[in-house]
Amino acid sequence: MRCRLLRVVSVLCAAPRSIYRELPGVEVYDRRRDARTFAGDTPIVAHPPCNGWSAKTRHQAKPEVGEMELGLWCAEQLRRCGGVLEQPAWSHLFAVAGLPAPLQKSCDLWTIQVDQYWWGYQTPKPTWLCFCRVDPCTVHLPLRLRNRGSRKRNRYDAWSRLTAAKRSRTVKPLAEWLVEIARCVQ
């Protein structure tokens, strides 16, 4: 997929040491450069804080003040500017913000479930991606099959050994793919 070469894309709610900083034509908004200062003039890749929205960790999460609202704000920016919003699979943000569930469509929004393992993440990491003003025909997914011979428990043990920073990290191939998708916003 090749769209507008080097069309500027804004990444909202990036991690402090985000791989997005290495990509050309990307404006990165993190804690220091508050995402809420985003002018709304470019397509986005949004990674709103997920611990308060995650179906798996929500019960024990202690979101910082404003994190939940930031998720809703990112959903608004997605509708306004187009691009893609990323959250863990089964994120409650989707229902609260009125985003479609995977394989559903609502106006110019549509969502799929992917596994970040396909882009080289160390362990299975089911993820929902919601797209806005992106033609589904331009989205080509990689596919990397897991070794089914390994025991399921071992895969989850590997997840539990990752630090919180590594669990939330976006691998470079996925970051590049998401930015290229956002450049295809119509």
N, CA, C and O atoms as a DFTB+ gen file, in Angstrom:
744 C
 N C O
     1  1       0.846      -1.156       0.000
     2  2       0.000       0.000       0.000
     3  2       0.898       1.227       0.000
     4  3       1.743       1.385       0.881
     5  1       0.721       2.068      -0.956
     6  2       1.441       3.348      -1.022
     7  2       0.418       4.433      -1.264
     8  3      -0.315       4.403      -2.252
     9  1       0.372       5.375      -0.372
    10  2      -0.555       6.483      -0.516
    11  2       0.253       7.740      -0.744
    12  3       1.255       7.715      -1.459
    13  1      -0.163       8.820      -0.155
    14  2       0.543      10.081      -0.335
    15  2       1.892      10.021       0.354
    16  3       1.982       9.944       1.580
    17  1       2.935      10.057      -0.457
    18  2       4.277       9.943       0.083
    19  2       4.561      11.037       1.097
    20  3       4.431      12.223       0.798
    21  1       4.942      10.639       2.276
    22  2       5.311      11.516       3.380
    23  2       4.251      12.542       3.778
    24  3       4.590      13.625       4.254
    25  1       2.974      12.212       3.587
    26  2       1.920      13.035       4.165
    27  2       2.101      12.987       5.675
    28  3       2.246      11.903       6.240
    29  1       2.096      14.124       6.333
    30  2       2.322      14.167       7.774
    31  2       1.190      13.453       8.501
    32  3       0.015      13.626       8.179
    33  1       1.570      12.648       9.487
    34  2       0.633      11.913      10.336
    35  2       0.970      12.264      11.774
    36  3       2.143      12.356      12.135
    37  1      -0.053      12.462      12.597
    38  2       0.153      12.747      14.016
    39  2      -0.152      11.511      14.836
    40  3      -1.214      10.906      14.689
    41  1       0.778      11.135      15.700
    42  2       0.589      10.003      16.604
    43  2       0.218      10.573      17.964
    44  3       0.993      11.303      18.581
    45  1      -0.980      10.228      18.419
    46  2      -1.504      10.749      19.686
    47  2      -1.284       9.736      20.805
    48  3      -1.520       8.540      20.631
    49  1      -0.833      10.225      21.942
    50  2      -0.640       9.414      23.153
    51  2       0.473       8.383      22.994
    52  3       0.336       7.244      23.440
    53  1       1.555       8.775      22.372
    54  2       2.700       7.887      22.192
    55  2       3.437       7.698      23.514
    56  3       3.365       8.538      24.410
    57  1       4.134       6.594      23.613
    58  2       4.993       6.345      24.775
    59  2       6.189       7.289      24.725
    60  3       6.574       7.734      23.644
    61  1       6.776       7.599      25.867
    62  2       7.896       8.553      25.882
    63  2       9.054       8.172      24.959
    64  3       9.642       9.045      24.321
    65  1       9.381       6.909      24.880
    66  2      10.485       6.456      24.013
    67  2       9.949       5.742      22.785
    68  3      10.496       4.720      22.371
    69  1       8.912       6.257      22.217
    70  2       8.205       5.625      21.117
    71  2       9.054       5.470      19.859
    72  3       9.861       6.337      19.523
    73  1       8.857       4.370      19.186
    74  2       9.511       4.096      17.899
    75  2       9.039       5.083      16.831
    76  3       9.725       5.288      15.830
    77  1       7.880       5.689      17.038
    78  2       7.338       6.644      16.064
    79  2       8.282       7.830      15.858
    80  3       8.270       8.449      14.794
    81  1       9.093       8.150      16.856
    82  2      10.029       9.270      16.736
    83  2      11.048       9.051      15.613
    84  3      11.607      10.011      15.081
    85  1      11.284       7.798      15.259
    86  2      12.261       7.468      14.225
    87  2      11.669       7.516      12.812
    88  3      12.411       7.448      11.832
    89  1      10.363       7.630      12.698
    90  2       9.717       7.565      11.392
    91  2       9.604       8.946      10.760
    92  3       9.265       9.912      11.444
    93  1       9.885       9.053       9.461
    94  2       9.784      10.349       8.793
    95  2       8.334      10.794       8.634
    96  3       7.436       9.973       8.448
    97  1       8.119      12.104       8.711
    98  2       6.795      12.666       8.479
    99  2       5.798      12.385       9.576
   100  3       4.592      12.357       9.327
   101  1       6.284      12.173      10.801
   102  2       5.401      11.842      11.919
   103  2       5.570      12.880      13.023
   104  3       6.684      13.150      13.474
   105  1       4.448      13.458      13.452
   106  2       4.407      14.367      14.600
   107  2       3.989      13.534      15.805
   108  3       2.922      12.920      15.794
   109  1       4.815      13.507      16.839
   110  2       4.556      12.657      17.998
   111  2       4.072      13.497      19.176
   112  3       4.703      14.479      19.568
   113  1       2.936      13.083      19.727
   114  2       2.373      13.711      20.923
   115  2       2.444      12.686      22.052
   116  3       1.858      11.607      21.970
   117  1       3.174      13.045      23.106
   118  2       3.307      12.182      24.269
   119  2       2.960      12.999      25.516
   120  3       2.250      13.999      25.409
   121  1       3.436      12.601      26.676
   122  2       3.135      13.352      27.904
   123  2       3.695      14.772      27.856
   124  3       3.037      15.723      28.278
   125  1       4.927      14.907      27.332
   126  2       5.539      16.241      27.283
   127  2       4.816      17.139      26.285
   128  3       4.541      18.302      26.577
   129  1       4.514      16.605      25.126
   130  2       3.780      17.356      24.106
   131  2       2.346      16.840      24.129
   132  3       1.961      15.998      23.318
   133  1       1.592      17.341      25.039
   134  2       0.241      16.877      25.341
   135  2      -0.601      16.716      24.070
   136  3      -0.725      17.642      23.269
   137  1      -1.169      15.532      23.909
   138  2      -1.990      15.242      22.730
   139  2      -3.137      16.237      22.573
   140  3      -3.569      16.524      21.457
   141  1      -3.623      16.755      23.685
   142  2      -4.752      17.684      23.611
   143  2      -4.374      19.025      22.982
   144  3      -5.241      19.869      22.759
   145  1      -3.074      19.228      22.692
   146  2      -2.638      20.428      21.973
   147  2      -2.648      20.190      20.461
   148  3      -2.346      21.101      19.691
   149  1      -2.992      18.974      20.033
   150  2      -3.066      18.622      18.604
   151  2      -4.084      19.530      17.912
   152  3      -5.217      19.667      18.372
   153  1      -3.670      20.143      16.809
   154  2      -4.518      21.113      16.100
   155  2      -5.608      20.460      15.261
   156  3      -6.552      21.137      14.851
   157  1      -5.501      19.164      14.998
   158  2      -6.536      18.487      14.223
   159  2      -6.410      18.688      12.737
   160  3      -7.409      18.664      12.017
   161  1      -5.193      18.887      12.265
   162  2      -5.003      19.197      10.847
   163  2      -4.310      18.090      10.063
   164  3      -3.933      18.305       8.911
   165  1      -4.132      16.909      10.655
   166  2      -3.517      15.776       9.951
   167  2      -4.242      14.498      10.337
   168  3      -4.912      14.463      11.370
   169  1      -4.125      13.444       9.531
   170  2      -4.660      12.140       9.948
   171  2      -3.891      11.648      11.178
   172  3      -2.769      12.086      11.434
   173  1      -4.500      10.744      11.927
   174  2      -3.898      10.321      13.190
   175  2      -3.698       8.813      13.296
   176  3      -4.352       8.017      12.621
   177  1      -2.776       8.463      14.163
   178  2      -2.657       7.130      14.740
   179  2      -2.790       7.369      16.235
   180  3      -1.948       8.038      16.834
   181  1      -3.838       6.830      16.840
   182  2      -4.099       7.094      18.255
   183  2      -3.868       5.841      19.091
   184  3      -4.370       4.760      18.782
   185  1      -3.101       6.017      20.147
   186  2      -2.831       4.957      21.126
   187  2      -3.263       5.449      22.506
   188  3      -2.419       5.619      23.385
   189  1      -4.576       5.682      22.716
   190  2      -4.992       6.208      24.017
   191  2      -4.624       5.244      25.144
   192  3      -4.595       4.030      24.939
   193  1      -4.342       5.781      26.333
   194  2      -4.008       4.912      27.464
   195  2      -5.078       3.842      27.627
   196  3      -6.274       4.129      27.595
   197  1      -4.626       2.601      27.802
   198  2      -5.590       1.499      27.774
   199  2      -5.850       0.841      29.119
   200  3      -6.801       0.068      29.237
   201  1      -5.043       1.118      30.139
   202  2      -5.226       0.339      31.367
   203  2      -6.605       0.509      31.994
   204  3      -7.113      -0.437      32.596
   205  1      -7.220       1.661      31.880
   206  2      -8.562       1.851      32.423
   207  2      -9.665       1.287      31.542
   208  3     -10.787       1.076      32.003
   209  1      -9.346       1.039      30.263
   210  2     -10.336       0.533      29.308
   211  2     -10.204      -0.966      29.060
   212  3     -11.157      -1.600      28.606
   213  1      -9.056      -1.533      29.347
   214  2      -8.768      -2.922      29.025
   215  2      -9.691      -3.884      29.751
   216  3      -9.894      -3.772      30.960
   217  1     -10.245      -4.827      29.009
   218  2     -11.116      -5.839      29.612
   219  2     -10.339      -6.730      30.563
   220  3     -10.911      -7.270      31.510
   221  1      -9.033      -6.892      30.323
   222  2      -8.239      -7.797      31.152
   223  2      -7.663      -7.145      32.402
   224  3      -7.511      -7.806      33.429
   225  1      -7.343      -5.864      32.329
   226  2      -6.675      -5.234      33.474
   227  2      -7.507      -4.146      34.141
   228  3      -7.088      -3.584      35.152
   229  1      -8.651      -3.850      33.605
   230  2      -9.479      -2.744      34.100
   231  2      -9.832      -2.870      35.585
   232  3      -9.889      -1.870      36.301
   233  1     -10.064      -4.086      36.038
   234  2     -10.470      -4.308      37.429
   235  2      -9.378      -3.931      38.434
   236  3      -9.685      -3.634      39.588
   237  1      -8.123      -3.939      38.016
   238  2      -7.040      -3.595      38.935
   239  2      -6.329      -2.293      38.544
   240  3      -5.406      -1.852      39.229
   241  1      -6.763      -1.692      37.449
   242  2      -6.097      -0.488      36.943
   243  2      -6.358       0.715      37.830
   244  3      -7.406       0.842      38.464
   245  1      -5.380       1.578      37.850
   246  2      -5.518       2.855      38.554
   247  2      -5.142       3.950      37.566
   248  3      -4.055       4.523      37.646
   249  1      -6.056       4.239      36.625
   250  2      -5.728       5.256      35.614
   251  2      -5.440       6.604      36.257
   252  3      -6.059       6.991      37.248
   253  1      -4.489       7.299      35.669
   254  2      -4.185       8.648      36.142
   255  2      -5.365       9.567      35.818
   256  3      -6.186       9.266      34.951
   257  1      -5.432      10.674      36.521
   258  2      -6.499      11.650      36.300
   259  2      -6.483      12.077      34.829
   260  3      -5.444      12.485      34.309
   261  1      -7.621      11.984      34.172
   262  2      -7.760      12.414      32.782
   263  2      -7.506      11.349      31.734
   264  3      -7.794      11.571      30.558
   265  1      -6.967      10.180      32.131
   266  2      -6.666       9.146      31.132
   267  2      -7.916       8.612      30.443
   268  3      -7.916       8.410      29.229
   269  1      -8.961       8.386      31.194
   270  2     -10.196       7.852      30.603
   271  2     -10.772       8.866      29.608
   272  3     -11.208       8.497      28.517
   273  1     -10.769      10.127      29.989
   274  2     -11.270      11.179      29.104
   275  2     -10.414      11.293      27.850
   276  3     -10.921      11.602      26.772
   277  1      -9.115      11.044      27.992
   278  2      -8.210      11.091      26.851
   279  2      -8.573      10.032      25.809
   280  3      -8.455      10.270      24.607
   281  1      -9.014       8.869      26.274
   282  2      -9.471       7.830      25.348
   283  2     -10.666       8.300      24.529
   284  3     -10.711       8.101      23.315
   285  1     -11.629       8.921      25.195
   286  2     -12.809       9.439      24.499
   287  2     -12.426      10.574      23.551
   288  3     -12.972      10.676      22.453
   289  1     -11.487      11.429      23.970
   290  2     -11.015      12.519      23.128
   291  2     -10.335      11.965      21.874
   292  3     -10.522      12.501      20.782
   293  1      -9.548      10.897      22.025
   294  2      -8.889      10.281      20.855
   295  2      -9.927       9.726      19.876
   296  3      -9.745       9.824      18.663
   297  1     -11.007       9.148      20.391
   298  2     -12.066       8.645      19.506
   299  2     -12.699       9.800      18.732
   300  3     -13.031       9.648      17.556
   301  1     -12.869      10.947      19.379
   302  2     -13.399      12.135      18.684
   303  2     -12.442      12.601      17.596
   304  3     -12.871      12.970      16.503
   305  1     -11.138      12.586      17.895
   306  2     -10.144      13.007      16.901
   307  2     -10.121      12.047      15.717
   308  3      -9.915      12.464      14.577
   309  1     -10.330      10.774      15.985
   310  2     -10.392       9.783      14.900
   311  2     -11.525      10.133      13.951
   312  3     -11.341      10.130      12.733
   313  1     -12.692      10.433      14.497
   314  2     -13.839      10.797      13.659
   315  2     -13.577      12.098      12.891
   316  3     -13.967      12.229      11.731
   317  1     -12.929      13.035      13.532
   318  2     -12.702      14.349      12.936
   319  2     -11.622      14.346      11.850
   320  3     -11.786      14.978      10.807
   321  1     -10.513      13.629      12.102
   322  2      -9.338      13.725      11.225
   323  2      -9.111      12.485      10.364
   324  3      -8.405      12.554       9.358
   325  1      -9.695      11.362      10.743
   326  2      -9.431      10.119      10.031
   327  2      -8.134       9.496      10.508
   328  3      -7.291      10.161      11.109
   329  1      -7.987       8.216      10.234
   330  2      -6.789       7.488      10.619
   331  2      -7.151       6.180      11.287
   332  3      -8.075       5.488      10.859
   333  1      -6.414       5.841      12.345
   334  2      -6.619       4.563      13.031
   335  2      -6.394       4.733      14.535
   336  3      -5.496       5.457      14.967
   337  1      -7.228       4.051      15.317
   338  2      -7.123       4.035      16.772
   339  2      -6.860       2.603      17.197
   340  3      -7.523       1.680      16.725
   341  1      -5.891       2.412      18.089
   342  2      -5.466       1.084      18.529
   343  2      -5.771       0.904      20.007
   344  3      -5.515       1.793      20.819
   345  1      -6.324      -0.261      20.349
   346  2      -6.612      -0.625      21.745
   347  2      -6.503      -2.135      21.892
   348  3      -6.597      -2.861      20.902
   349  1      -6.304      -2.619      23.124
   350  2      -6.316      -4.072      23.323
   351  2      -7.686      -4.634      22.931
   352  3      -8.704      -3.952      23.046
   353  1      -7.692      -5.861      22.477
   354  2      -8.958      -6.507      22.113
   355  2      -9.923      -6.441      23.288
   356  3      -9.515      -6.573      24.441
   357  1     -11.167      -6.242      23.001
   358  2     -12.273      -6.174      23.956
   359  2     -12.228      -4.927      24.828
   360  3     -12.824      -4.907      25.905
   361  1     -11.538      -3.896      24.385
   362  2     -11.468      -2.639      25.129
   363  2     -12.869      -2.061      25.304
   364  3     -13.664      -2.023      24.365
   365  1     -13.149      -1.618      26.510
   366  2     -14.442      -0.998      26.800
   367  2     -14.575       0.382      26.159
   368  3     -15.680       0.915      26.066
   369  1     -13.469       0.959      25.722
   370  2     -13.511       2.256      25.044
   371  2     -14.420       2.195      23.818
   372  3     -15.105       3.170      23.511
   373  1     -14.435       1.075      23.124
   374  2     -15.220       0.970      21.900
   375  2     -16.708       1.167      22.170
   376  3     -17.366       1.928      21.460
   377  1     -17.239       0.505      23.169
   378  2     -18.669       0.648      23.482
   379  2     -18.981       2.044      23.997
   380  3     -19.964       2.653      23.574
   381  1     -18.159       2.556      24.902
   382  2     -18.421       3.860      25.509
   383  2     -18.313       4.991      24.487
   384  3     -19.090       5.945      24.530
   385  1     -17.342       4.884      23.562
   386  2     -17.136       5.932      22.561
   387  2     -17.978       5.726      21.304
   388  3     -17.929       6.543      20.384
   389  1     -18.750       4.640      21.261
   390  2     -19.588       4.384      20.093
   391  2     -18.806       3.939      18.870
   392  3     -19.228       4.181      17.739
   393  1     -17.660       3.285      19.090
   394  2     -16.874       2.751      17.977
   395  2     -17.369       1.344      17.662
   396  3     -17.758       0.614      18.573
   397  1     -17.363       0.952      16.394
   398  2     -17.870      -0.379      16.049
   399  2     -16.953      -1.495      16.556
   400  3     -15.738      -1.319      16.650
   401  1     -17.547      -2.633      16.877
   402  2     -16.784      -3.830      17.251
   403  2     -16.164      -4.419      15.978
   404  3     -16.545      -4.023      14.876
   405  1     -15.222      -5.351      16.107
   406  2     -14.607      -5.940      14.911
   407  2     -15.629      -6.508      13.934
   408  3     -16.642      -7.092      14.316
   409  1     -15.322      -6.312      12.675
   410  2     -16.134      -6.746      11.532
   411  2     -17.473      -6.025      11.451
   412  3     -18.392      -6.474      10.765
   413  1     -17.574      -4.904      12.158
   414  2     -18.756      -4.059      12.045
   415  2     -18.341      -2.722      11.460
   416  3     -17.177      -2.325      11.516
   417  1     -19.331      -2.038      10.897
   418  2     -19.079      -0.736      10.298
   419  2     -20.142       0.239      10.793
   420  3     -21.297      -0.132      11.001
   421  1     -19.734       1.483      10.976
   422  2     -20.653       2.539      11.373
   423  2     -20.228       3.803      10.632
   424  3     -19.204       4.403      10.957
   425  1     -21.009       4.202       9.646
   426  2     -20.654       5.331       8.776
   427  2     -19.288       5.072       8.158
   428  3     -19.114       4.082       7.448
   429  1     -18.307       5.947       8.415
   430  2     -16.986       5.723       7.818
   431  2     -16.001       5.110       8.813
   432  3     -14.789       5.183       8.609
   433  1     -16.515       4.504       9.888
   434  2     -15.703       3.789      10.870
   435  2     -15.862       2.284      10.675
   436  3     -16.968       1.799      10.435
   437  1     -14.768       1.556      10.776
   438  2     -14.822       0.094      10.754
   439  2     -13.651      -0.444      11.565
   440  3     -12.608       0.201      11.678
   441  1     -13.839      -1.636      12.126
   442  2     -12.877      -2.193      13.073
   443  2     -12.536      -3.631      12.716
   444  3     -13.386      -4.393      12.256
   445  1     -11.269      -3.988      12.938
   446  2     -10.836      -5.374      12.795
   447  2     -10.029      -5.764      14.027
   448  3      -9.520      -4.912      14.756
   449  1      -9.926      -7.068      14.241
   450  2      -9.045      -7.581      15.283
   451  2      -7.814      -8.149      14.603
   452  3      -7.922      -8.905      13.637
   453  1      -6.653      -7.786      15.105
   454  2      -5.384      -8.294      14.600
   455  2      -4.602      -8.866      15.778
   456  3      -5.005      -8.722      16.933
   457  1      -3.502      -9.504      15.480
   458  2      -2.588      -9.963      16.518
   459  2      -1.246      -9.292      16.247
   460  3      -0.674      -9.465      15.170
   461  1      -0.742      -8.533      17.209
   462  2       0.509      -7.813      16.985
   463  2       1.680      -8.762      16.734
   464  3       2.735      -8.335      16.263
   465  1       1.505     -10.016      17.037
   466  2       2.497     -11.041      16.724
   467  2       2.783     -11.054      15.217
   468  3       3.903     -11.352      14.803
   469  1       1.783     -10.737      14.404
   470  2       1.948     -10.739      12.940
   471  2       3.043      -9.775      12.490
   472  3       3.669      -9.980      11.450
   473  1       3.270      -8.723      13.277
   474  2       4.281      -7.714      12.935
   475  2       5.575      -7.929      13.712
   476  3       6.478      -7.095      13.650
   477  1       5.676      -9.034      14.438
   478  2       6.925      -9.349      15.126
   479  2       6.918      -9.130      16.628
   480  3       7.969      -9.226      17.261
   481  1       5.757      -8.835      17.222
   482  2       5.695      -8.725      18.676
   483  2       6.040     -10.091      19.277
   484  3       5.755     -11.120      18.665
   485  1       6.644     -10.114      20.457
   486  2       7.193     -11.344      21.036
   487  2       6.166     -12.413      21.385
   488  3       6.463     -13.605      21.312
   489  1       4.971     -12.001      21.760
   490  2       3.949     -12.948      22.211
   491  2       2.628     -12.589      21.531
   492  3       2.535     -11.539      20.896
   493  1       1.615     -13.433      21.649
   494  2       0.304     -13.055      21.130
   495  2      -0.179     -11.780      21.829
   496  3      -0.028     -11.636      23.042
   497  1      -0.751     -10.871      21.067
   498  2      -1.281      -9.629      21.631
   499  2      -2.485      -9.207      20.780
   500  3      -2.350      -8.380      19.879
   501  1      -3.666      -9.777      21.069
   502  2      -4.855      -9.423      20.298
   503  2      -5.189      -7.946      20.460
   504  3      -5.207      -7.415      21.570
   505  1      -5.447      -7.305      19.350
   506  2      -5.622      -5.850      19.312
   507  2      -6.761      -5.493      18.388
   508  3      -6.941      -6.117      17.342
   509  1      -7.537      -4.482      18.772
   510  2      -8.577      -3.949      17.898
   511  2      -8.068      -2.659      17.270
   512  3      -7.505      -1.798      17.946
   513  1      -8.277      -2.546      15.974
   514  2      -7.923      -1.339      15.224
   515  2      -9.194      -0.772      14.621
   516  3      -9.891      -1.459      13.875
   517  1      -9.501       0.478      14.941
   518  2     -10.656       1.149      14.361
   519  2     -10.146       2.162      13.341
   520  3      -9.309       3.006      13.659
   521  1     -10.649       2.074      12.131
   522  2     -10.240       2.940      11.031
   523  2     -11.341       3.943      10.722
   524  3     -12.526       3.639      10.860
   525  1     -10.949       5.121      10.310
   526  2     -11.909       6.128       9.880
   527  2     -11.424       6.752       8.580
   528  3     -10.283       7.203       8.480
   529  1     -12.306       6.771       7.586
   530  2     -12.021       7.315       6.255
   531  2     -10.839       6.617       5.586
   532  3     -10.054       7.237       4.870
   533  1     -10.734       5.308       5.840
   534  2      -9.726       4.469       5.204
   535  2     -10.473       3.409       4.395
   536  3     -11.316       2.693       4.936
   537  1     -10.170       3.310       3.119
   538  2     -10.795       2.311       2.255
   539  2     -10.295       0.927       2.653
   540  3      -9.089       0.680       2.616
   541  1     -11.200       0.012       3.036
   542  2     -10.759      -1.337       3.433
   543  2      -9.950      -2.050       2.347
   544  3      -9.130      -2.912       2.660
   545  1     -10.168      -1.707       1.092
   546  2      -9.424      -2.350       0.001
   547  2      -7.948      -1.976       0.000
   548  3      -7.140      -2.666      -0.621
   549  1      -7.580      -0.889       0.689
   550  2      -6.175      -0.479       0.730
   551  2      -5.420      -1.095       1.906
   552  3      -4.206      -0.930       2.020
   553  1      -6.142      -1.808       2.785
   554  2      -5.528      -2.378       3.984
   555  2      -5.152      -3.828       3.717
   556  3      -6.011      -4.678       3.481
   557  1      -3.858      -4.091       3.759
   558  2      -3.344      -5.447       3.538
   559  2      -2.657      -5.905       4.814
   560  3      -1.714      -5.273       5.290
   561  1      -3.140      -7.007       5.356
   562  2      -2.634      -7.510       6.630
   563  2      -1.525      -8.535       6.422
   564  3      -1.624      -9.385       5.537
   565  1      -0.472      -8.460       7.230
   566  2       0.524      -9.523       7.206
   567  2      -0.046     -10.712       7.985
   568  3      -1.000     -10.553       8.747
   569  1       0.503     -11.836       7.807
   570  2       0.053     -12.993       8.581
   571  2       1.277     -13.796       8.973
   572  3       2.071     -14.207       8.127
   573  1       1.412     -14.007      10.241
   574  2       2.515     -14.807      10.783
   575  2       1.888     -15.830      11.706
   576  3       1.298     -15.474      12.725
   577  1       2.010     -17.077      11.361
   578  2       1.396     -18.128      12.158
   579  2       2.266     -18.477      13.349
   580  3       3.494     -18.495      13.262
   581  1       1.607     -18.753      14.462
   582  2       2.334     -19.184      15.663
   583  2       2.573     -20.678      15.579
   584  3       1.846     -21.401      14.896
   585  1       3.584     -21.125      16.270
   586  2       3.875     -22.544      16.365
   587  2       2.829     -23.194      17.270
   588  3       2.832     -22.985      18.483
   589  1       1.960     -23.959      16.688
   590  2       0.888     -24.592      17.472
   591  2       1.422     -25.715      18.349
   592  3       0.703     -26.206      19.219
   593  1       2.661     -26.130      18.141
   594  2       3.243     -27.177      18.964
   595  2       3.587     -26.698      20.359
   596  3       3.732     -27.508      21.275
   597  1       3.721     -25.377      20.534
   598  2       4.062     -24.864      21.862
   599  2       2.808     -24.845      22.729
   600  3       1.696     -24.636      22.244
   601  1       3.015     -25.064      24.002
   602  2       1.874     -25.101      24.915
   603  2       1.366     -23.700      25.171
   604  3       2.149     -22.756      25.268
   605  1       0.047     -23.563      25.283
   606  2      -0.588     -22.272      25.495
   607  2      -0.041     -21.596      26.755
   608  3       0.203     -20.389      26.750
   609  1       0.150     -22.350      27.815
   610  2       0.619     -21.788      29.066
   611  2       1.969     -21.094      28.887
   612  3       2.201     -20.041      29.480
   613  1       2.852     -21.663      28.088
   614  2       4.171     -21.075      27.875
   615  2       4.081     -19.702      27.227
   616  3       4.867     -18.814      27.556
   617  1       3.127     -19.510      26.301
   618  2       2.968     -18.208      25.644
   619  2       2.554     -17.155      26.663
   620  3       3.043     -16.026      26.620
   621  1       1.663     -17.510      27.574
   622  2       1.217     -16.544      28.573
   623  2       2.272     -16.319      29.647
   624  3       2.342     -15.236      30.228
   625  1       3.095     -17.334      29.917
   626  2       4.224     -17.138      30.822
   627  2       5.181     -16.112      30.229
   628  3       5.711     -15.268      30.952
   629  1       5.403     -16.177      28.930
   630  2       6.278     -15.209      28.256
   631  2       5.709     -13.805      28.407
   632  3       6.466     -12.861      28.634
   633  1       4.397     -13.646      28.286
   634  2       3.743     -12.339      28.448
   635  2       3.973     -11.808      29.860
   636  3       4.290     -10.632      30.040
   637  1       3.813     -12.671      30.856
   638  2       3.943     -12.217      32.243
   639  2       5.380     -11.824      32.585
   640  3       5.598     -11.067      33.531
   641  1       6.355     -12.321      31.838
   642  2       7.748     -11.954      32.092
   643  2       8.134     -10.614      31.459
   644  3       9.202     -10.078      31.754
   645  1       7.275     -10.071      30.593
   646  2       7.569      -8.782      29.973
   647  2       7.328      -7.646      30.966
   648  3       6.398      -7.710      31.771
   649  1       8.146      -6.627      30.912
   650  2       7.915      -5.453      31.746
   651  2       6.688      -4.710      31.214
   652  3       6.261      -4.934      30.082
   653  1       6.135      -3.836      32.030
   654  2       4.971      -3.046      31.600
   655  2       5.307      -2.227      30.364
   656  3       4.479      -2.094      29.463
   657  1       6.515      -1.676      30.314
   658  2       6.921      -0.876      29.150
   659  2       6.972      -1.738      27.887
   660  3       6.539      -1.298      26.822
   661  1       7.496      -2.961      27.998
   662  2       7.576      -3.845      26.827
   663  2       6.191      -4.340      26.413
   664  3       5.941      -4.556      25.227
   665  1       5.294      -4.521      27.376
   666  2       3.942      -4.959      27.036
   667  2       3.216      -3.909      26.200
   668  3       2.451      -4.247      25.297
   669  1       3.456      -2.650      26.500
   670  2       2.726      -1.591      25.800
   671  2       3.461      -1.089      24.551
   672  3       2.909      -0.290      23.794
   673  1       4.667      -1.537      24.331
   674  2       5.473      -1.064      23.205
   675  2       4.881      -1.483      21.866
   676  3       4.349      -2.583      21.717
   677  1       4.987      -0.584      20.903
   678  2       4.588      -0.876      19.526
   679  2       5.846      -1.220      18.751
   680  3       6.804      -0.446      18.746
   681  1       5.853      -2.384      18.091
   682  2       7.036      -2.775      17.317
   683  2       7.099      -1.947      16.033
   684  3       6.070      -1.522      15.509
   685  1       8.300      -1.727      15.539
   686  2       8.515      -0.842      14.393
   687  2       7.702      -1.242      13.156
   688  3       7.099      -0.365      12.537
   689  1       7.656      -2.523      12.764
   690  2       6.857      -2.850      11.569
   691  2       5.380      -2.465      11.716
   692  3       4.762      -2.021      10.749
   693  1       4.815      -2.630      12.907
   694  2       3.421      -2.239      13.118
   695  2       3.286      -0.721      13.078
   696  3       2.342      -0.202      12.481
   697  1       4.214      -0.006      13.703
   698  2       4.171       1.460      13.681
   699  2       4.236       1.975      12.244
   700  3       3.475       2.867      11.870
   701  1       5.124       1.428      11.453
   702  2       5.245       1.846      10.042
   703  2       3.953       1.558       9.285
   704  3       3.500       2.379       8.487
   705  1       3.366       0.400       9.534
   706  2       2.120       0.002       8.868
   707  2       0.980       0.942       9.248
   708  3       0.217       1.372       8.383
   709  1       0.855       1.266      10.549
   710  2      -0.213       2.160      11.000
   711  2      -0.063       3.558      10.407
   712  3      -1.053       4.171      10.009
   713  1       1.159       4.064      10.346
   714  2       1.396       5.388       9.755
   715  2       1.044       5.368       8.270
   716  3       0.439       6.314       7.765
   717  1       1.412       4.315       7.577
   718  2       1.084       4.236       6.144
   719  2      -0.431       4.183       5.935
   720  3      -0.948       4.783       4.993
   721  1      -1.136       3.473       6.802
   722  2      -2.604       3.447       6.740
   723  2      -3.155       4.855       6.908
   724  3      -4.015       5.281       6.138
   725  1      -2.660       5.585       7.917
   726  2      -3.155       6.938       8.172
   727  2      -2.880       7.860       6.985
   728  3      -3.662       8.773       6.720
   729  1      -1.798       7.637       6.283
   730  2      -1.504       8.458       5.106
   731  2      -2.522       8.216       3.982
   732  3      -2.628       9.018       3.054
   733  1      -3.256       7.124       4.068
   734  2      -4.254       6.794       3.034
   735  2      -5.635       7.368       3.337
   736  3      -6.584       7.108       2.597
   737  1      -5.760       8.141       4.407
   738  2      -7.060       8.728       4.754
   739  2      -7.578       9.531       3.574
   740  3      -6.840      10.292       2.948
   741  1      -8.852       9.351       3.282
   742  2      -9.469      10.032       2.140
   743  2     -10.079      11.350       2.577
   744  3     -10.646      12.070       1.756
